[in-house]
Every structure is written in structure tokens, then in C-alpha cells.
């Protein structure tokens, strides 16, 4: 990918399907969906537990956070736990502990079985140490007032020259005067919702009202850089 020419001053850094908030020393990921491979009716192309763990280790090494927050859908289960989920969950917790970080989970709509296998305390909405940012899954309207919300739920992806890439969406003042940051799914087994021509009504989260205002950002693995694009309202005319 080439330079998009868009420069944005933001209080966070985009990594591999994750964001790091320096002021709070916090790494945020969303939609891990552990067990998705085992629950699939077809053979999954990757071992989701191993893949998630290895990529999380890499991001933790790059950011060295004091806190790791999972913004919902840690599990991929509504009524039963797929085979191997408890093992993969224990290993994920070990990875965070090895990085000497605190793990926090804000449950999502897929996490109905979470309390049966997860001993760490959970909270529907978690305020970061910067005093400005609240993390939640995003499937419901937040009750906590904040200057910035970080959510998941929609698995945004951007189609560029026929190639679909997971993206972060950033909407300044997008929800009742607060900034909104929508994260892609951390699992690579989620296809992602192509946001190029999506309107606000097409998003599942109520925090996206006018999609035209949201800036997509894509992590370029080859260069290690974050490429920011014009807001979707303008980008649709270019792609």
C-alpha cells in the first residue's frame, strides 16, 4: 500500500488489530471469539487459540502495557463451550500474566458462557486510567459518560484495490460529542464487515450514527506503519 496523505493526531496507536492508549498504558483488543474454529462446521484454516496467543504476545512485546482490556466477545459461544476453549483461555491469561499486565474483560453478546470458565472479574464498561476513555463491547448504548469510547462488535474491514483488510474506524465527536473508536476483530477467522459503502444504519453498534464521519486506519504489516484514509463519506468517491 502507498501513502494515503492523510495525517491525524490521535491519542492512541494502532497495532495488529489492536490499539494502545499510552496515557493509560493500556492495550485494547476486541472480538477474540475463542472457540470459533472448533464451532465451525468446516475445517478452519488456522488454530484460533494458538494464532491469537502468538499475535497477542507480539503486540504485548511492542507496547508493554500495564493493562490489557478485551472489549467483548472473548468467547464464541451462546449455549455450550466448544472443545479446547478452556485450554486456550488459560493460555491467553498466561500470556497476559507473563507480560506483567492486568487483564480486564468487558463481556459482549457472545460471552454468555464466560462466567463458567473465567475467574477474572468482568465489567460491562471499563474506564481507563486516563480518565477520558471507556471501553465496552458496543452492542448496547453505554451508560458511562466519556470523552472517548473504544468498542468492537462490528468487525470493520476496508476493501482496497480488491483486497479486504481489517481496519480501525475513528469518529471524532461521533456519539453525543464523544469520540468513537471501533476495533476490528482480533481473531483472523472473522471475515469482517466491509465498511466502504456502509451507512450508519448498517452498523450493529448504536455508537455509529453517521458512518461518513469515520476515518478508517489500516495497519501495513510490511512497513509497520498505520495508514489513515479520508472519512468514509469522502473515501467512497475515491475507491
Secondary structure, DSSP 4 states (H G I P E B T S, - for coil): -----B----SSEEETTEEEEGGGTEEEE----BTHHHH-SS--SS-HHHHHHHHHHHHHHHH--SEEEE-S--B-BSSSPPTTHHHHHHHHHHHHHHTT-EEEE---TTBTTGGGT--S-B-SSEE-TTSSEEE--SSS--SS--SEEEE-SS-EEEEETTEEEE-EEEEEEEETTEEEEEPPPSSTT---EE-TT--GGG-SSTT-S-GGGPEEEEEETTTTEEEEEEEHHHHTTT-
